Amino acid sequence: MNKLSPTVEEIEAMRSSVPPGPVVMINLLKFKPGSGKAAYGEYIKATSGAAAAAGTQIELLYAGRAGKDIAAGELWDLVILARYPSFDMFADFVTHPVYQNDAIPFRTLGLEKALFMVS
């Protein structure tokens, strides 16, 4: 099974290895057939409340239709690039209880697979 999100422990372990300064999170997403896209829409709504609760600043750089990985041939539905002022701010957001309780369940319901990278 494809891992859809990093765990709180994995995020915490990365804090010391990501250099200071802004980070861009790269998300490649494939929705579950049927209601996956709608469930992911609920995830996006829930992230707004979680970001407010965590005091997180998120700058959406790009969100659009993805396509085929020309090297591996994998098909993706959506690509999202989001900038955070620092990895710590991102980590505070995704480890916040509101995000973990209110957003992650919809991410899990909506996604068949995901690739999630820090840049």
Buried (B, 14 or more C-beta within 10 A) or exposed (E): EEEBBBEBEEBEEBBEEBEEEEBBBBBBBBBBEEEBBEBBBBBBEBBEEBBEBBEBEBEEEEEEEBEEEEEEEBEBBBBBBBBBBBBEBBBBBBBBEBBBEBBBBBBEBBBBBBBBEBE
